[in-house]
Amino acid sequence: MVGVVGIFLLVGAYTGYLFYHVVKNTVKEIASRTNLPTTVPYIDLALPLAALPLTGDGSVPLALPIRGGETGATGVTGVPLPDYEQKERVNILLLGIDKRPDESIARTDTMILVTVDPNTKTAGMLSIPRDLWVSVPGYYEDRINKAFFLGEQDKYPGGGPALAMKTIQYNLGVPIHFYVQVDFHGFEQIVDTLGGIDVYVSETIDDPTYPDNNYGYDPFYIEAGQHTLNGYNALRYARTRHTPGSDFSRARRQQQVLMAIRDKALQLGMVPKIPELWNTMAGTVETDLQLVDIVELAQLADEIDTGNIKSAVIDHTMTLDYIADTGAQVLLPLRDKIKVVIDDMFAQTEPVQQGPSPAEVEAAQQAQAEARAQEIAEQAKRQEEIRAFLARENARLVVQNGTNIPSLGTLTADYLRQQGFNIFQFGQADTTTYSQSVIVVYNDTKIYTLQVLAALFEVSEENIRRSPNLESDVDFRVIVGSNFELPSPAPLTTDEP
């Protein structure tokens, strides 16, 4: 349940602020592993991290991937990740974790499958009851919330989230691309950061046996009517089972709470609270969504109307009460009835289109031409910004060819020089067997240049190495591995000296 908080807060956020905080945290992470400083003295919200990627002479783009993968990449469940240019549907599993202080492994208290269709600007939420009796791939039949526990316990590749995703994907036939996992404490913090949420309670709830965190009781009472709930009470309202319908009515309240969070986040505009929200989520939200995914989802925030968000619960109309061999009371899925809901909510759809008039065609062509001209102007401006910051650091680079590809070192050095880098020297590396590119750091103060190089050459954190030679004449040595490809073909010149 609370996992969706991460999605709706992120998609409601102002992208530039969000981009800054993500990159700032990334810099700190790299710095902590390479003994580099954790602050960048002159980089602030307006500066060039938001301007990437840069372009060279206007014809050769310098692509700085955010996800770290390419079109055709697959997620932990083995399904292709969505192609945003093609406006493909995105499915995200939201996991609410009930982990007590004395527990090292927990089960999922709540599982909600969220879908976003950029094509039709619609979304949906499907709540999955924790007692649903299913096959866990590679294991046996059990409650669906046991999958997360088994994944964590057995150190399944990708852990509990991966096995939970695969279990739902296997049983419901819905491809799952990403997950978001949040614990109860994180949920309370996020709601409080928003200043509370507004919900309408349809019936009075009196739950004297609501559980606390110490295997005791924390009685919960709320009267019917309109309420503004803080994080503590919002969590209790969403979790209590002391209502008719038990888990099924609870699931509907959880979706109500999620929509209230979304509405409050969009109402606030988010900008004043983004730093606080991001810091809150950073310690309590776990996800495999990458920056490129978050940015794409953010662009849909104001485009999806509340009326275009479907909600459904796999409830008593789609299940049968059943007692398993272990004596556990569980729910057997009625797959034909569940399939109707799945087909309605998750089917790939095409927007209805009508043929444009000649005037509309002409106007669209004019708008496209103007947009292209603006894009070219913006690219030129970005290039100048980035050149200026590279020039400010004026980092001296040595480029070495670590492959058996002829002239790769020369071509790479020429290309980097065109982009504004200061190439001090180029040549061959000590061997031609580098499968991955490596960056050797001699000067630990020129952080911006390091960021750009690491992104361009897709250098992993373990391949950013700090040299003990602090008296070197150069700032960085880039050893080009066979994983690197120049962004566009370049004419052959001479071999390295």
PyMOL commands that set and color helices and strands:
alter all, ss='L'
color gray80, all
select helices_A, chain A and resi 3-11+15-34+48-51+84-86+146-153+159-172+184-193+231-239+247-268+271-284+291-298+306-308+316-318+335-346+358-393+408-418+447-456+461-463
alter helices_A, ss='H'
color red, helices_A
select strands_A, chain A and resi 54-55+61-62+90-98+107-117+122-128+133-135+141-143+178-183+197-201+205-207+220-222+225-229+285-287+309-313+319-323+329-333+396-401+422-428+438-441+464-466+476-480
alter strands_A, ss='S'
color yellow, strands_A
deselect
rebuild
show_as cartoon
